[in-house]
Protein backbone atom coordinates (compact mmCIF):
# COMPACT_ATOMS: atom_id res chain seq x y z
CA UNK A 1 0.00 0.00 0.00
CA UNK A 2 1.32 3.44 -0.93
CA UNK A 3 -0.27 6.41 0.86
CA UNK A 4 -0.30 9.92 -0.58
CA UNK A 5 -1.39 12.90 1.52
CA UNK A 6 -3.25 15.99 0.38
CA UNK A 7 -1.89 19.39 -0.57
CA UNK A 8 -0.52 21.31 2.41
CA UNK A 9 -0.40 18.15 4.54
CA UNK A 10 2.39 15.70 5.38
CA UNK A 11 2.71 11.95 5.76
CA UNK A 12 1.67 12.35 9.41
CA UNK A 13 -1.94 12.84 8.30
CA UNK A 14 -2.02 9.07 7.58
CA UNK A 15 -0.70 7.97 11.00
CA UNK A 16 -3.82 6.12 12.20
CA UNK A 17 -4.67 4.74 8.76
CA UNK A 18 -1.11 3.48 8.25
CA UNK A 19 -1.15 1.54 11.52
CA UNK A 20 -4.57 0.05 10.73
CA UNK A 21 -3.31 -1.19 7.37
CA UNK A 22 -0.17 -2.68 8.91
CA UNK A 23 -2.33 -4.48 11.47
CA UNK A 24 -4.32 -5.97 8.58
CA UNK A 25 -1.14 -7.40 7.08
CA UNK A 26 -0.13 -4.81 4.48
CA UNK A 27 3.35 -3.45 3.81
CA UNK A 28 2.84 0.31 3.78
CA UNK A 29 4.85 3.15 2.25
CA UNK A 30 3.87 6.62 3.47
CA UNK A 31 5.94 9.53 2.15
CA UNK A 32 5.95 13.32 2.02
CA UNK A 33 5.21 14.68 -1.45
CA UNK A 34 7.71 17.05 -3.02
CA UNK A 35 7.48 20.48 -1.43
CA UNK A 36 5.91 19.06 1.74
CA UNK A 37 7.12 17.88 5.15
CA UNK A 38 10.63 16.48 5.10
CA UNK A 39 10.87 16.12 1.31
CA UNK A 40 12.83 18.66 -0.71
CA UNK A 41 11.18 21.58 -2.45
CA UNK A 42 11.33 21.50 -6.24
CA UNK A 43 14.19 23.73 -7.48
CA UNK A 44 12.06 24.69 -10.48
CA UNK A 45 8.84 25.06 -8.48
CA UNK A 46 7.32 22.21 -10.51
CA UNK A 47 4.31 20.82 -8.66
CA UNK A 48 2.33 19.75 -11.71
CA UNK A 49 0.29 16.57 -11.67
CA UNK A 50 2.80 15.08 -14.10
CA UNK A 51 5.73 15.77 -11.75
CA UNK A 52 3.90 14.41 -8.72
CA UNK A 53 2.94 11.27 -10.63
CA UNK A 54 6.54 10.82 -11.77
CA UNK A 55 7.62 10.87 -8.11
CA UNK A 56 5.02 8.25 -7.26
CA UNK A 57 6.17 6.01 -10.10
CA UNK A 58 9.76 6.33 -8.85
CA UNK A 59 8.64 5.13 -5.41
CA UNK A 60 6.53 2.39 -6.96
CA UNK A 61 9.49 1.04 -8.91
CA UNK A 62 11.21 0.17 -5.62
CA UNK A 63 8.35 -2.15 -4.64
CA UNK A 64 8.23 -5.71 -6.03
CA UNK A 65 4.83 -7.22 -6.73
CA UNK A 66 1.40 -5.58 -6.81
CA UNK A 67 0.58 -2.30 -5.06
CA UNK A 68 -2.50 -0.26 -4.27
CA UNK A 69 -2.62 3.53 -3.92
CA UNK A 70 -4.60 5.51 -1.34
CA UNK A 71 -4.52 9.23 -2.07
CA UNK A 72 -6.25 12.16 -0.39
CA UNK A 73 -7.17 15.16 -2.53
CA UNK A 74 -3.90 16.07 -4.32
CA UNK A 75 -2.63 12.56 -3.55
CA UNK A 76 -5.73 11.04 -5.11
CA UNK A 77 -5.26 12.98 -8.33
CA UNK A 78 -1.59 12.01 -8.35
CA UNK A 79 -2.48 8.33 -7.94
CA UNK A 80 -5.13 8.48 -10.66
CA UNK A 81 -2.76 10.10 -13.13
CA UNK A 82 0.07 7.68 -12.32
CA UNK A 83 -2.18 4.68 -12.97
CA UNK A 84 -3.70 6.09 -16.16
CA UNK A 85 -0.36 7.14 -17.64
CA UNK A 86 1.46 3.81 -17.27
CA UNK A 87 1.08 0.49 -19.06
CA UNK A 88 0.65 -1.85 -17.34
CA UNK A 89 -0.89 0.37 -14.64
CA UNK A 90 1.45 1.33 -11.81
CA UNK A 91 -1.19 0.40 -9.22
CA UNK A 92 -3.59 -2.52 -9.08
CA UNK A 93 -6.25 -0.78 -6.95
CA UNK A 94 -7.03 2.86 -6.22
CA UNK A 95 -8.69 4.70 -3.32
CA UNK A 96 -9.35 8.41 -3.91
CA UNK A 97 -10.20 10.26 -0.71
CA UNK A 98 -12.62 13.15 -1.19
CA UNK A 99 -11.47 13.92 -4.70
CA UNK A 100 -12.84 13.39 -8.19
CA UNK A 101 -11.69 14.51 -11.63
CA UNK A 102 -13.62 17.80 -11.56
CA UNK A 103 -14.00 19.33 -8.12
CA UNK A 104 -16.38 22.00 -6.81
CA UNK A 105 -14.93 25.47 -7.38
CA UNK A 106 -16.18 26.95 -4.10
CA UNK A 107 -14.47 24.25 -2.08
CA UNK A 108 -11.17 24.73 -3.90
CA UNK A 109 -11.34 28.47 -3.28
CA UNK A 110 -11.92 27.88 0.44
CA UNK A 111 -8.78 25.73 0.63
CA UNK A 112 -6.74 28.29 -1.30
CA UNK A 113 -7.93 31.09 0.97
CA UNK A 114 -6.79 29.11 4.00
CA UNK A 115 -3.42 28.22 2.50
CA UNK A 116 -2.69 31.78 1.36
CA UNK A 117 -4.06 33.47 4.47
CA UNK A 118 -1.05 33.00 6.74
CA UNK A 119 2.01 33.77 4.66
CA UNK A 120 3.54 35.64 7.62
CA UNK A 121 3.28 32.54 9.83
CA UNK A 122 2.10 32.28 13.42
CA UNK A 123 3.52 33.64 16.65
CA UNK A 124 2.42 30.56 18.61
CA UNK A 125 1.10 27.05 18.04
CA UNK A 126 -2.23 28.16 19.50
CA UNK A 127 -2.59 30.73 16.70
CA UNK A 128 -2.19 27.93 14.16
CA UNK A 129 -4.78 25.83 16.00
CA UNK A 130 -7.24 28.76 15.85
CA UNK A 131 -6.70 29.07 12.09
CA UNK A 132 -7.48 25.37 11.60
CA UNK A 133 -10.58 25.60 13.80
CA UNK A 134 -11.88 28.55 11.77
CA UNK A 135 -11.32 26.59 8.55
CA UNK A 136 -13.08 23.46 9.86
CA UNK A 137 -15.43 24.53 12.71
CA UNK A 138 -17.29 21.19 12.69
CA UNK A 139 -14.18 19.29 13.76
CA UNK A 140 -13.51 19.11 17.53
CA UNK A 141 -10.64 21.24 18.76
CA UNK A 142 -7.63 18.95 19.31
CA UNK A 143 -6.91 18.24 22.96
CA UNK A 144 -3.24 17.87 22.16
CA UNK A 145 -2.03 20.29 19.43
CA UNK A 146 1.39 18.64 19.18
CA UNK A 147 0.28 16.73 16.07
CA UNK A 148 -0.25 20.03 14.27
CA UNK A 149 3.28 21.05 15.21
CA UNK A 150 4.56 18.41 12.76
CA UNK A 151 3.14 20.50 9.92
CA UNK A 152 4.94 23.66 11.04
CA UNK A 153 8.56 24.78 11.03
CA UNK A 154 10.22 27.43 13.20
CA UNK A 155 12.14 29.94 11.09
CA UNK A 156 14.87 32.40 12.01
CA UNK A 157 12.35 35.17 12.72
CA UNK A 158 10.91 33.10 15.58
CA UNK A 159 7.57 32.46 13.87
CA UNK A 160 5.96 29.16 12.84
CA UNK A 161 5.21 28.53 9.15
CA UNK A 162 3.39 25.75 7.33
CA UNK A 163 6.07 23.43 6.00
CA UNK A 164 5.19 23.40 2.33
CA UNK A 165 6.47 25.36 -0.63
CA UNK A 166 4.16 28.35 -1.27
CA UNK A 167 5.07 28.16 -4.97
CA UNK A 168 2.79 25.12 -5.08
CA UNK A 169 -0.17 27.52 -5.22
CA UNK A 170 1.22 29.12 -8.36
CA UNK A 171 0.44 25.92 -10.28
CA UNK A 172 -3.27 26.76 -10.37
CA UNK A 173 -5.45 29.88 -10.48
CA UNK A 174 -8.42 30.44 -8.18
CA UNK A 175 -10.19 27.30 -9.34
CA UNK A 176 -9.05 23.88 -10.51
CA UNK A 177 -7.03 24.56 -13.69
CA UNK A 178 -8.46 23.27 -16.98
CA UNK A 179 -5.05 21.79 -17.83
CA UNK A 180 -5.14 19.49 -14.79
CA UNK A 181 -8.80 18.56 -15.27
CA UNK A 182 -8.21 17.92 -18.97
CA UNK A 183 -5.17 15.77 -18.19
CA UNK A 184 -7.14 13.64 -15.73
CA UNK A 185 -10.11 13.25 -18.06
CA UNK A 186 -7.86 12.41 -20.99
CA UNK A 187 -6.27 9.45 -19.20
CA UNK A 188 -9.47 8.35 -17.44
CA UNK A 189 -10.27 5.86 -20.21
CA UNK A 190 -7.06 4.03 -19.30
CA UNK A 191 -7.94 3.65 -15.62
CA UNK A 192 -9.54 0.22 -15.39
CA UNK A 193 -8.35 -0.95 -11.96
CA UNK A 194 -10.81 -1.27 -9.06
CA UNK A 195 -11.49 2.27 -7.86
CA UNK A 196 -13.09 3.63 -4.71
CA UNK A 197 -14.03 7.26 -4.04
CA UNK A 198 -14.41 7.99 -0.31
CA UNK A 199 -16.56 11.08 0.07
CA UNK A 200 -17.17 13.11 3.21
CA UNK A 201 -20.85 13.74 3.85
CA UNK A 202 -20.18 17.46 4.30
CA UNK A 203 -17.50 17.74 1.62
CA UNK A 204 -17.37 21.04 -0.24
CA UNK A 205 -14.92 19.57 -2.76
CA UNK A 206 -16.81 16.54 -4.10
CA UNK A 207 -20.38 17.23 -5.23
CA UNK A 208 -23.01 15.07 -6.92
CA UNK A 209 -22.02 16.28 -10.38
CA UNK A 210 -18.40 15.32 -9.78
CA UNK A 211 -19.43 11.84 -8.62
CA UNK A 212 -21.69 11.38 -11.66
CA UNK A 213 -18.89 12.37 -14.05
CA UNK A 214 -16.46 10.06 -12.27
CA UNK A 215 -18.85 7.13 -12.61
CA UNK A 216 -19.45 7.91 -16.27
CA UNK A 217 -15.76 8.14 -17.16
CA UNK A 218 -14.56 5.39 -14.79
CA UNK A 219 -17.53 2.97 -14.68
CA UNK A 220 -16.01 0.62 -12.09
CA UNK A 221 -15.95 3.43 -9.51
CA UNK A 222 -17.45 2.59 -6.12
CA UNK A 223 -18.45 5.34 -3.69
CA UNK A 224 -18.30 5.21 0.11
CA UNK A 225 -19.74 8.21 1.95
CA UNK A 226 -18.50 8.86 5.49
CA UNK A 227 -21.20 10.40 7.71
CA UNK A 228 -20.25 13.56 9.57
CA UNK A 229 -16.97 14.03 7.69
CA UNK A 230 -15.81 16.98 5.64
CA UNK A 231 -12.94 17.17 3.16
CA UNK A 232 -10.45 15.85 5.75
CA UNK A 233 -12.23 12.50 5.84
CA UNK A 234 -9.55 10.33 7.44
CA UNK A 235 -8.98 12.87 10.19
CA UNK A 236 -12.66 13.69 10.77
CA UNK A 237 -13.99 10.13 11.08
CA UNK A 238 -11.10 7.68 10.88
CA UNK A 239 -13.05 4.64 12.09
CA UNK A 240 -15.77 4.99 9.46
CA UNK A 241 -13.20 5.88 6.80
CA UNK A 242 -11.04 2.86 7.61
CA UNK A 243 -14.04 0.52 7.62
CA UNK A 244 -15.03 1.57 4.09
CA UNK A 245 -11.48 1.25 2.76
CA UNK A 246 -11.04 -2.15 4.45
CA UNK A 247 -14.22 -3.49 2.84
CA UNK A 248 -13.01 -2.36 -0.60
CA UNK A 249 -9.53 -3.82 -0.10
CA UNK A 250 -10.88 -7.15 1.18
CA UNK A 251 -12.71 -7.56 -2.13
CA UNK A 252 -10.15 -6.14 -4.56
CA UNK A 253 -6.70 -6.11 -2.90
CA UNK A 254 -6.59 -8.43 0.12
CA UNK A 255 -3.46 -8.62 2.23
CA UNK A 256 -1.26 -11.64 1.60
C-alpha positions as CSV (number, residue, x, y, z in Angstrom):
1,X,0.0,0.0,0.0
2,X,1.3,3.4,-0.9
3,X,-0.3,6.4,0.9
4,X,-0.3,9.9,-0.6
5,X,-1.4,12.9,1.5
6,X,-3.3,16.0,0.4
7,X,-1.9,19.4,-0.6
8,X,-0.5,21.3,2.4
9,X,-0.4,18.1,4.5
10,X,2.4,15.7,5.4
11,X,2.7,11.9,5.8
12,X,1.7,12.3,9.4
13,X,-1.9,12.8,8.3
14,X,-2.0,9.1,7.6
15,X,-0.7,8.0,11.0
16,X,-3.8,6.1,12.2
17,X,-4.7,4.7,8.8
18,X,-1.1,3.5,8.3
19,X,-1.2,1.5,11.5
20,X,-4.6,0.1,10.7
21,X,-3.3,-1.2,7.4
22,X,-0.2,-2.7,8.9
23,X,-2.3,-4.5,11.5
24,X,-4.3,-6.0,8.6
25,X,-1.1,-7.4,7.1
26,X,-0.1,-4.8,4.5
27,X,3.3,-3.5,3.8
28,X,2.8,0.3,3.8
29,X,4.9,3.1,2.3
30,X,3.9,6.6,3.5
31,X,5.9,9.5,2.1
32,X,6.0,13.3,2.0
33,X,5.2,14.7,-1.4
34,X,7.7,17.0,-3.0
35,X,7.5,20.5,-1.4
36,X,5.9,19.1,1.7
37,X,7.1,17.9,5.2
38,X,10.6,16.5,5.1
39,X,10.9,16.1,1.3
40,X,12.8,18.7,-0.7
41,X,11.2,21.6,-2.4
42,X,11.3,21.5,-6.2
43,X,14.2,23.7,-7.5
44,X,12.1,24.7,-10.5
45,X,8.8,25.1,-8.5
46,X,7.3,22.2,-10.5
47,X,4.3,20.8,-8.7
48,X,2.3,19.8,-11.7
49,X,0.3,16.6,-11.7
50,X,2.8,15.1,-14.1
51,X,5.7,15.8,-11.8
52,X,3.9,14.4,-8.7
53,X,2.9,11.3,-10.6
54,X,6.5,10.8,-11.8
55,X,7.6,10.9,-8.1
56,X,5.0,8.3,-7.3
57,X,6.2,6.0,-10.1
58,X,9.8,6.3,-8.8
59,X,8.6,5.1,-5.4
60,X,6.5,2.4,-7.0
61,X,9.5,1.0,-8.9
62,X,11.2,0.2,-5.6
63,X,8.4,-2.2,-4.6
64,X,8.2,-5.7,-6.0
65,X,4.8,-7.2,-6.7
66,X,1.4,-5.6,-6.8
67,X,0.6,-2.3,-5.1
68,X,-2.5,-0.3,-4.3
69,X,-2.6,3.5,-3.9
70,X,-4.6,5.5,-1.3
71,X,-4.5,9.2,-2.1
72,X,-6.2,12.2,-0.4
73,X,-7.2,15.2,-2.5
74,X,-3.9,16.1,-4.3
75,X,-2.6,12.6,-3.5
76,X,-5.7,11.0,-5.1
77,X,-5.3,13.0,-8.3
78,X,-1.6,12.0,-8.4
79,X,-2.5,8.3,-7.9
80,X,-5.1,8.5,-10.7
81,X,-2.8,10.1,-13.1
82,X,0.1,7.7,-12.3
83,X,-2.2,4.7,-13.0
84,X,-3.7,6.1,-16.2
85,X,-0.4,7.1,-17.6
86,X,1.5,3.8,-17.3
87,X,1.1,0.5,-19.1
88,X,0.6,-1.8,-17.3
89,X,-0.9,0.4,-14.6
90,X,1.4,1.3,-11.8
91,X,-1.2,0.4,-9.2
92,X,-3.6,-2.5,-9.1
93,X,-6.2,-0.8,-6.9
94,X,-7.0,2.9,-6.2
95,X,-8.7,4.7,-3.3
96,X,-9.4,8.4,-3.9
97,X,-10.2,10.3,-0.7
98,X,-12.6,13.1,-1.2
99,X,-11.5,13.9,-4.7
100,X,-12.8,13.4,-8.2
101,X,-11.7,14.5,-11.6
102,X,-13.6,17.8,-11.6
103,X,-14.0,19.3,-8.1
104,X,-16.4,22.0,-6.8
105,X,-14.9,25.5,-7.4
106,X,-16.2,26.9,-4.1
107,X,-14.5,24.3,-2.1
108,X,-11.2,24.7,-3.9
109,X,-11.3,28.5,-3.3
110,X,-11.9,27.9,0.4
111,X,-8.8,25.7,0.6
112,X,-6.7,28.3,-1.3
113,X,-7.9,31.1,1.0
114,X,-6.8,29.1,4.0
115,X,-3.4,28.2,2.5
116,X,-2.7,31.8,1.4
117,X,-4.1,33.5,4.5
118,X,-1.1,33.0,6.7
119,X,2.0,33.8,4.7
120,X,3.5,35.6,7.6
121,X,3.3,32.5,9.8
122,X,2.1,32.3,13.4
123,X,3.5,33.6,16.7
124,X,2.4,30.6,18.6
125,X,1.1,27.1,18.0
126,X,-2.2,28.2,19.5
127,X,-2.6,30.7,16.7
128,X,-2.2,27.9,14.2
129,X,-4.8,25.8,16.0
130,X,-7.2,28.8,15.8
131,X,-6.7,29.1,12.1
132,X,-7.5,25.4,11.6
133,X,-10.6,25.6,13.8
134,X,-11.9,28.5,11.8
135,X,-11.3,26.6,8.6
136,X,-13.1,23.5,9.9
137,X,-15.4,24.5,12.7
138,X,-17.3,21.2,12.7
139,X,-14.2,19.3,13.8
140,X,-13.5,19.1,17.5
141,X,-10.6,21.2,18.8
142,X,-7.6,19.0,19.3
143,X,-6.9,18.2,23.0
144,X,-3.2,17.9,22.2
145,X,-2.0,20.3,19.4
146,X,1.4,18.6,19.2
147,X,0.3,16.7,16.1
148,X,-0.3,20.0,14.3
149,X,3.3,21.1,15.2
150,X,4.6,18.4,12.8
151,X,3.1,20.5,9.9
152,X,4.9,23.7,11.0
153,X,8.6,24.8,11.0
154,X,10.2,27.4,13.2
155,X,12.1,29.9,11.1
156,X,14.9,32.4,12.0
157,X,12.4,35.2,12.7
158,X,10.9,33.1,15.6
159,X,7.6,32.5,13.9
160,X,6.0,29.2,12.8
161,X,5.2,28.5,9.2
162,X,3.4,25.8,7.3
163,X,6.1,23.4,6.0
164,X,5.2,23.4,2.3
165,X,6.5,25.4,-0.6
166,X,4.2,28.4,-1.3
167,X,5.1,28.2,-5.0
168,X,2.8,25.1,-5.1
169,X,-0.2,27.5,-5.2
170,X,1.2,29.1,-8.4
171,X,0.4,25.9,-10.3
172,X,-3.3,26.8,-10.4
173,X,-5.5,29.9,-10.5
174,X,-8.4,30.4,-8.2
175,X,-10.2,27.3,-9.3
176,X,-9.1,23.9,-10.5
177,X,-7.0,24.6,-13.7
178,X,-8.5,23.3,-17.0
179,X,-5.1,21.8,-17.8
180,X,-5.1,19.5,-14.8
181,X,-8.8,18.6,-15.3
182,X,-8.2,17.9,-19.0
183,X,-5.2,15.8,-18.2
184,X,-7.1,13.6,-15.7
185,X,-10.1,13.3,-18.1
186,X,-7.9,12.4,-21.0
187,X,-6.3,9.5,-19.2
188,X,-9.5,8.4,-17.4
189,X,-10.3,5.9,-20.2
190,X,-7.1,4.0,-19.3
191,X,-7.9,3.7,-15.6
192,X,-9.5,0.2,-15.4
193,X,-8.4,-1.0,-12.0
194,X,-10.8,-1.3,-9.1
195,X,-11.5,2.3,-7.9
196,X,-13.1,3.6,-4.7
197,X,-14.0,7.3,-4.0
198,X,-14.4,8.0,-0.3
199,X,-16.6,11.1,0.1
200,X,-17.2,13.1,3.2
201,X,-20.8,13.7,3.8
202,X,-20.2,17.5,4.3
203,X,-17.5,17.7,1.6
204,X,-17.4,21.0,-0.2
205,X,-14.9,19.6,-2.8
206,X,-16.8,16.5,-4.1
207,X,-20.4,17.2,-5.2
208,X,-23.0,15.1,-6.9
209,X,-22.0,16.3,-10.4
210,X,-18.4,15.3,-9.8
211,X,-19.4,11.8,-8.6
212,X,-21.7,11.4,-11.7
213,X,-18.9,12.4,-14.0
214,X,-16.5,10.1,-12.3
215,X,-18.9,7.1,-12.6
216,X,-19.5,7.9,-16.3
217,X,-15.8,8.1,-17.2
218,X,-14.6,5.4,-14.8
219,X,-17.5,3.0,-14.7
220,X,-16.0,0.6,-12.1
221,X,-15.9,3.4,-9.5
222,X,-17.4,2.6,-6.1
223,X,-18.5,5.3,-3.7
224,X,-18.3,5.2,0.1
225,X,-19.7,8.2,2.0
226,X,-18.5,8.9,5.5
227,X,-21.2,10.4,7.7
228,X,-20.3,13.6,9.6
229,X,-17.0,14.0,7.7
230,X,-15.8,17.0,5.6
231,X,-12.9,17.2,3.2
232,X,-10.4,15.9,5.7
233,X,-12.2,12.5,5.8
234,X,-9.6,10.3,7.4
235,X,-9.0,12.9,10.2
236,X,-12.7,13.7,10.8
237,X,-14.0,10.1,11.1
238,X,-11.1,7.7,10.9
239,X,-13.0,4.6,12.1
240,X,-15.8,5.0,9.5
241,X,-13.2,5.9,6.8
242,X,-11.0,2.9,7.6
243,X,-14.0,0.5,7.6
244,X,-15.0,1.6,4.1
245,X,-11.5,1.3,2.8
246,X,-11.0,-2.2,4.4
247,X,-14.2,-3.5,2.8
248,X,-13.0,-2.4,-0.6
249,X,-9.5,-3.8,-0.1
250,X,-10.9,-7.1,1.2
251,X,-12.7,-7.6,-2.1
252,X,-10.2,-6.1,-4.6
253,X,-6.7,-6.1,-2.9
254,X,-6.6,-8.4,0.1
255,X,-3.5,-8.6,2.2
256,X,-1.3,-11.6,1.6
